[in-house]
Amino acid sequence: MAKVGFIGLGNMGGPMAENLVKAGHDVKVFDLSAEALARLEQAGAKVADSAKAAVADVEFVVSMLPASKHVQSLYLGEQGIAEHIDSQTLVIDSSTIDAQTARDLAVTLNKQGVRFIDAPVSGGTAGAKAATLTFICGGDAADIEEARAVLGNMGKNVFRAGDHGAGQVAKICNNMLLAILMAGTSEALQLGRANGLDPKVLSQIMLQSSGRNWTLEVYNPCPYVMEGVPSSNNYAGGFQVDLMAKDLGLAMDTAQAVEARTPLGEMAQSLYQQHSQDGFGGKDFSSIFNYFDTKLNQ
C-alpha cells in the first residue's frame, strides 16, 4: 500500500480519499473545511494541519479542487506547495481545469524532479462514492501506469488521452457533449409533453430508437420517469449547473485557442449560463429540463 497526500475533500474529493483509506493506503488529508477533515479522520485518514504537511514524505499527491485558479494557488502561489514536494513523488491532479494550466504545472514540477499527470474524472458524486470513476489522464505513459496503484481504488477505468493537458482536453470534450445531449433530450421531452405525450412512454420509445443516449439510459431529466436520479429528488445532488457552465467555459476557451468551430457548444454554454442566472445554479445540471417548460417560462 502507498503513502498518499490528498488535498481537496469536497463532494468528489471526500469520497475518493475515503476509498483510498478503505483500500488500506496510508492517507494524509488536508482541506479548508474542518467538517470535511473530521469526516475523513473518522474514516481512518491522518489529518494534516496544512497542505505542505499533507505532501511531506508521501509517494503520491492527489488534488481535487474546484477550478484552475485554486490549482495554481495550491501548487504555484505564494504559499504554494510545489517546492515542498519530495523529488520523485507522483502528483495526480484530478481537478477539471484548463489544459494550459496543467501543462504549465507539469513543466514547473518536472524541473524539480517531481512527476505530474492530469487526471480529471467522469462519473460524478455517485461514481466517487462507489469507486467507479473514469480517470482521463494526460502525461507520461509510465507515470500513468504507476498511478493505477491508487487510481484503481477510486475508479474502474483509467485512460491515457495523450501528453500533459490531454486529459483535460478529453474531459471537457466529453462534458461539452454531455451538456448538448442533456439539453437536447430535455427539449425533446418537453416538446412531447406539451403535445400530450407521457414523458415516461416517450423516453421508452426513444430508448429503442435512434435518439437513444446516456441521459435517457441512466439520468433522465424529467421528474419521476426514473428512480434514484436528481430529477426525481428536486434536482438535488449530482453535478451542479454552475459546474457545467464552468466546464463549458473551459471548452469554449479550448476551442478558441485552436480556432475550432463549436456552435452547439456555444449554445449549450449560453443555455446553462442563463439557467444559472434564473436561479438554478446549485441544482443538478439535468434541471435544464425546466428551461424548456413553457408553463414555467410564460
C-alpha positions as a Python dict, from the first residue, in 0.01 Angstrom:
ca = {
    (1, 'M'): (0, 0, 0),
    (2, 'A'): (113, 356, -73),
    (3, 'K'): (162, 676, 122),
    (4, 'V'): (-78, 933, -23),
    (5, 'G'): (-130, 1302, 43),
    (6, 'F'): (-481, 1409, -57),
    (7, 'I'): (-586, 1775, -86),
    (8, 'G'): (-946, 1878, -151),
    (9, 'L'): (-1222, 1692, 30),
    (10, 'G'): (-1537, 1826, -133),
    (11, 'N'): (-1826, 1633, -284),
    (12, 'M'): (-1586, 1445, -510),
    (13, 'G'): (-1258, 1450, -321),
    (14, 'G'): (-1402, 1338, 11),
    (15, 'P'): (-1539, 1004, -113),
    (16, 'M'): (-1230, 949, -328),
    (17, 'A'): (-998, 991, -30),
    (18, 'E'): (-1221, 769, 181),
    (19, 'N'): (-1196, 492, -78),
    (20, 'L'): (-817, 511, -61),
    (21, 'V'): (-838, 466, 316),
    (22, 'K'): (-1073, 170, 273),
    (23, 'A'): (-824, 12, 33),
    (24, 'G'): (-556, 24, 301),
    (25, 'H'): (-343, 314, 183),
    (26, 'D'): (-170, 543, 435),
    (27, 'V'): (-359, 865, 360),
    (28, 'K'): (-289, 1217, 488),
    (29, 'V'): (-559, 1470, 407),
    (30, 'F'): (-600, 1846, 404),
    (31, 'D'): (-893, 2074, 335),
    (32, 'L'): (-1005, 2418, 450),
    (33, 'S'): (-1322, 2261, 591),
    (34, 'A'): (-1288, 2135, 948),
    (35, 'E'): (-1602, 1928, 896),
    (36, 'A'): (-1453, 1752, 594),
    (37, 'L'): (-1132, 1681, 784),
    (38, 'A'): (-1325, 1539, 1079),
    (39, 'R'): (-1521, 1310, 848),
    (40, 'L'): (-1204, 1170, 691),
    (41, 'E'): (-1033, 1134, 1027),
    (42, 'Q'): (-1326, 927, 1146),
    (43, 'A'): (-1288, 714, 833),
    (44, 'G'): (-927, 643, 924),
    (45, 'A'): (-722, 908, 745),
    (46, 'K'): (-449, 1115, 908),
    (47, 'V'): (-528, 1486, 923),
    (48, 'A'): (-254, 1732, 821),
    (49, 'D'): (-258, 2086, 957),
    (50, 'S'): (-155, 2236, 623),
    (51, 'A'): (-123, 2148, 256),
    (52, 'K'): (255, 2147, 297),
    (53, 'A'): (228, 1891, 576),
    (54, 'A'): (-4, 1676, 365),
    (55, 'V'): (254, 1634, 89),
    (56, 'A'): (555, 1564, 311),
    (57, 'D'): (704, 1214, 286),
    (58, 'V'): (444, 1065, 51),
    (59, 'E'): (467, 866, -271),
    (60, 'F'): (160, 1017, -434),
    (61, 'V'): (-12, 1355, -408),
    (62, 'V'): (-375, 1372, -522),
    (63, 'S'): (-556, 1704, -555),
    (64, 'M'): (-923, 1761, -632),
    (65, 'L'): (-1008, 2132, -643),
    (66, 'P'): (-1285, 2345, -798),
    (67, 'A'): (-1103, 2543, -1068),
    (68, 'S'): (-775, 2638, -1235),
    (69, 'K'): (-710, 2930, -1000),
    (70, 'H'): (-727, 2702, -697),
    (71, 'V'): (-483, 2454, -851),
    (72, 'Q'): (-244, 2733, -947),
    (73, 'S'): (-260, 2879, -597),
    (74, 'L'): (-210, 2542, -428),
    (75, 'Y'): (100, 2446, -622),
    (76, 'L'): (249, 2771, -753),
    (77, 'G'): (111, 3052, -535),
    (78, 'E'): (295, 3250, -266),
    (79, 'Q'): (223, 2972, -18),
    (80, 'G'): (244, 2705, -287),
    (81, 'I'): (345, 2350, -209),
    (82, 'A'): (545, 2274, -525),
    (83, 'E'): (883, 2328, -363),
    (84, 'H'): (782, 2119, -63),
    (85, 'I'): (703, 1803, -261),
    (86, 'D'): (973, 1540, -243),
    (87, 'S'): (1165, 1456, -558),
    (88, 'Q'): (1021, 1156, -746),
    (89, 'T'): (678, 1198, -588),
    (90, 'L'): (400, 1148, -843),
    (91, 'V'): (143, 1428, -840),
    (92, 'I'): (-205, 1343, -967),
    (93, 'D'): (-438, 1638, -1020),
    (94, 'S'): (-798, 1526, -1069),
    (95, 'S'): (-944, 1875, -1083),
    (96, 'T'): (-1113, 1987, -1406),
    (97, 'I'): (-900, 2281, -1521),
    (98, 'D'): (-778, 2435, -1845),
    (99, 'A'): (-522, 2230, -2033),
    (100, 'Q'): (-257, 2503, -2036),
    (101, 'T'): (-255, 2526, -1657),
    (102, 'A'): (-197, 2150, -1645),
    (103, 'R'): (89, 2177, -1895),
    (104, 'D'): (250, 2467, -1706),
    (105, 'L'): (225, 2280, -1379),
    (106, 'A'): (386, 1973, -1532),
    (107, 'V'): (681, 2180, -1657),
    (108, 'T'): (734, 2352, -1320),
    (109, 'L'): (717, 2030, -1120),
    (110, 'N'): (933, 1834, -1362),
    (111, 'K'): (1211, 2092, -1323),
    (112, 'Q'): (1244, 1988, -960),
    (113, 'G'): (1220, 1617, -1029),
    (114, 'V'): (852, 1581, -942),
    (115, 'R'): (638, 1385, -1187),
    (116, 'F'): (287, 1502, -1275),
    (117, 'I'): (-22, 1377, -1453),
    (118, 'D'): (-354, 1549, -1508),
    (119, 'A'): (-631, 1301, -1431),
    (120, 'P'): (-977, 1461, -1435),
    (121, 'V'): (-1267, 1227, -1373),
    (122, 'S'): (-1605, 1133, -1512),
    (123, 'G'): (-1874, 962, -1309),
    (124, 'G'): (-1998, 1229, -1070),
    (125, 'T'): (-2054, 1203, -698),
    (126, 'A'): (-2216, 861, -733),
    (127, 'G'): (-1905, 731, -906),
    (128, 'A'): (-1681, 890, -644),
    (129, 'K'): (-1870, 716, -365),
    (130, 'A'): (-1887, 379, -542),
    (131, 'A'): (-1524, 392, -663),
    (132, 'T'): (-1640, 355, -1023),
    (133, 'L'): (-1494, 677, -1165),
    (134, 'T'): (-1329, 701, -1504),
    (135, 'F'): (-989, 874, -1493),
    (136, 'I'): (-894, 1059, -1812),
    (137, 'C'): (-520, 1111, -1791),
    (138, 'G'): (-256, 1320, -1961),
    (139, 'G'): (115, 1262, -1909),
    (140, 'D'): (392, 1007, -1943),
    (141, 'A'): (261, 656, -2003),
    (142, 'A'): (486, 507, -1734),
    (143, 'D'): (364, 759, -1476),
    (144, 'I'): (1, 684, -1558),
    (145, 'E'): (70, 314, -1525),
    (146, 'E'): (228, 376, -1183),
    (147, 'A'): (-71, 589, -1080),
    (148, 'R'): (-301, 290, -1129),
    (149, 'A'): (-188, 175, -784),
    (150, 'V'): (-411, 445, -634),
    (151, 'L'): (-647, 532, -920),
    (152, 'G'): (-768, 173, -927),
    (153, 'N'): (-903, 212, -575),
    (154, 'M'): (-1106, 519, -671),
    (155, 'G'): (-1234, 418, -1014),
    (156, 'K'): (-1279, 135, -1261),
    (157, 'N'): (-1140, 290, -1581),
    (158, 'V'): (-806, 462, -1646),
    (159, 'F'): (-739, 608, -1991),
    (160, 'R'): (-433, 784, -2127),
    (161, 'A'): (-555, 1057, -2361),
    (162, 'G'): (-205, 1177, -2450),
    (163, 'D'): (63, 1408, -2314),
    (164, 'H'): (22, 1659, -2029),
    (165, 'G'): (-302, 1853, -2069),
    (166, 'A'): (-462, 1591, -2292),
    (167, 'G'): (-666, 1454, -2004),
    (168, 'Q'): (-820, 1797, -1953),
    (169, 'V'): (-899, 1838, -2323),
    (170, 'A'): (-1067, 1497, -2339),
    (171, 'K'): (-1265, 1570, -2023),
    (172, 'I'): (-1407, 1900, -2146),
    (173, 'C'): (-1489, 1744, -2486),
    (174, 'N'): (-1689, 1478, -2302),
    (175, 'N'): (-1866, 1730, -2081),
    (176, 'M'): (-1948, 1956, -2374),
    (177, 'L'): (-2114, 1660, -2546),
    (178, 'L'): (-2295, 1568, -2225),
    (179, 'A'): (-2434, 1920, -2190),
    (180, 'I'): (-2554, 1917, -2550),
    (181, 'L'): (-2717, 1575, -2506),
    (182, 'M'): (-2890, 1678, -2183),
    (183, 'A'): (-3025, 1998, -2336),
    (184, 'G'): (-3141, 1819, -2649),
    (185, 'T'): (-3307, 1538, -2455),
    (186, 'S'): (-3482, 1789, -2229),
    (187, 'E'): (-3605, 1989, -2526),
    (188, 'A'): (-3743, 1677, -2695),
    (189, 'L'): (-3917, 1551, -2381),
    (190, 'Q'): (-4075, 1891, -2318),
    (191, 'L'): (-4193, 1910, -2679),
    (192, 'G'): (-4359, 1572, -2642),
    (193, 'R'): (-4513, 1665, -2310),
    (194, 'A'): (-4650, 1992, -2449),
    (195, 'N'): (-4826, 1783, -2714),
    (196, 'G'): (-4985, 1550, -2462),
    (197, 'L'): (-4733, 1265, -2456),
    (198, 'D'): (-4641, 1083, -2137),
    (199, 'P'): (-4267, 1158, -2081),
    (200, 'K'): (-4212, 807, -1949),
    (201, 'V'): (-4360, 647, -2260),
    (202, 'L'): (-4173, 889, -2487),
    (203, 'S'): (-3849, 804, -2305),
    (204, 'Q'): (-3912, 433, -2362),
    (205, 'I'): (-3977, 497, -2731),
    (206, 'M'): (-3658, 700, -2775),
    (207, 'L'): (-3457, 441, -2583),
    (208, 'Q'): (-3549, 189, -2853),
    (209, 'S'): (-3499, 437, -3136),
    (210, 'S'): (-3222, 640, -3295),
    (211, 'G'): (-3245, 913, -3029),
    (212, 'R'): (-3112, 677, -2760),
    (213, 'N'): (-2838, 834, -2546),
    (214, 'W'): (-2684, 823, -2198),
    (215, 'T'): (-2923, 1077, -2046),
    (216, 'L'): (-3222, 859, -2138),
    (217, 'E'): (-3048, 543, -2022),
    (218, 'V'): (-2934, 643, -1674),
    (219, 'Y'): (-3003, 1012, -1599),
    (220, 'N'): (-3346, 1108, -1730),
    (221, 'P'): (-3407, 1482, -1672),
    (222, 'C'): (-3786, 1454, -1640),
    (223, 'P'): (-3905, 1416, -1278),
    (224, 'Y'): (-4029, 1071, -1173),
    (225, 'V'): (-3956, 899, -1503),
    (226, 'M'): (-3659, 729, -1339),
    (227, 'E'): (-3587, 648, -975),
    (228, 'G'): (-3267, 738, -794),
    (229, 'V'): (-3168, 1032, -1013),
    (230, 'P'): (-3160, 1405, -923),
    (231, 'S'): (-3466, 1487, -1136),
    (232, 'S'): (-3678, 1274, -903),
    (233, 'N'): (-3532, 1449, -597),
    (234, 'N'): (-3599, 1813, -688),
    (235, 'Y'): (-3268, 1812, -878),
    (236, 'A'): (-3067, 1790, -557),
    (237, 'G'): (-2716, 1645, -557),
    (238, 'G'): (-2539, 1533, -871),
    (239, 'F'): (-2342, 1775, -1091),
    (240, 'Q'): (-2437, 2138, -1039),
    (241, 'V'): (-2545, 2372, -1318),
    (242, 'D'): (-2271, 2618, -1219),
    (243, 'L'): (-2007, 2347, -1259),
    (244, 'M'): (-2138, 2251, -1601),
    (245, 'A'): (-2134, 2617, -1702),
    (246, 'K'): (-1772, 2635, -1582),
    (247, 'D'): (-1674, 2330, -1786),
    (248, 'L'): (-1845, 2470, -2093),
    (249, 'G'): (-1645, 2788, -2045),
    (250, 'L'): (-1328, 2578, -2044),
    (251, 'A'): (-1446, 2404, -2360),
    (252, 'M'): (-1505, 2736, -2536),
    (253, 'D'): (-1164, 2867, -2427),
    (254, 'T'): (-1003, 2549, -2560),
    (255, 'A'): (-1191, 2580, -2888),
    (256, 'Q'): (-1094, 2945, -2929),
    (257, 'A'): (-726, 2863, -2871),
    (258, 'V'): (-721, 2638, -3178),
    (259, 'E'): (-994, 2819, -3376),
    (260, 'A'): (-1227, 2517, -3364),
    (261, 'R'): (-1593, 2564, -3456),
    (262, 'T'): (-1825, 2470, -3170),
    (263, 'P'): (-2168, 2627, -3239),
    (264, 'L'): (-2356, 2364, -3038),
    (265, 'G'): (-2112, 2403, -2750),
    (266, 'E'): (-2163, 2779, -2758),
    (267, 'M'): (-2540, 2733, -2750),
    (268, 'A'): (-2512, 2490, -2457),
    (269, 'Q'): (-2293, 2736, -2269),
    (270, 'S'): (-2547, 3013, -2325),
    (271, 'L'): (-2833, 2789, -2206),
    (272, 'Y'): (-2658, 2681, -1887),
    (273, 'Q'): (-2540, 3033, -1807),
    (274, 'Q'): (-2896, 3161, -1843),
    (275, 'H'): (-3028, 2868, -1638),
    (276, 'S'): (-2784, 2958, -1362),
    (277, 'Q'): (-2891, 3323, -1373),
    (278, 'D'): (-3251, 3205, -1344),
    (279, 'G'): (-3168, 3066, -1001),
    (280, 'F'): (-3078, 2705, -1077),
    (281, 'G'): (-2701, 2730, -1031),
    (282, 'G'): (-2695, 2498, -730),
    (283, 'K'): (-2927, 2240, -884),
    (284, 'D'): (-2818, 1935, -1083),
    (285, 'F'): (-2744, 2009, -1448),
    (286, 'S'): (-3038, 1791, -1559),
    (287, 'S'): (-3263, 2070, -1426),
    (288, 'I'): (-3206, 2233, -1767),
    (289, 'F'): (-3528, 2039, -1835),
    (290, 'N'): (-3714, 2322, -1661),
    (291, 'Y'): (-3567, 2578, -1901),
    (292, 'F'): (-3780, 2427, -2177),
    (293, 'D'): (-4101, 2415, -1970),
    (294, 'T'): (-4338, 2659, -2141),
    (295, 'K'): (-4563, 2674, -1834),
    (296, 'L'): (-4275, 2777, -1608),
    (297, 'N'): (-4140, 3033, -1853),
    (298, 'Q'): (-4452, 3213, -1970),
}
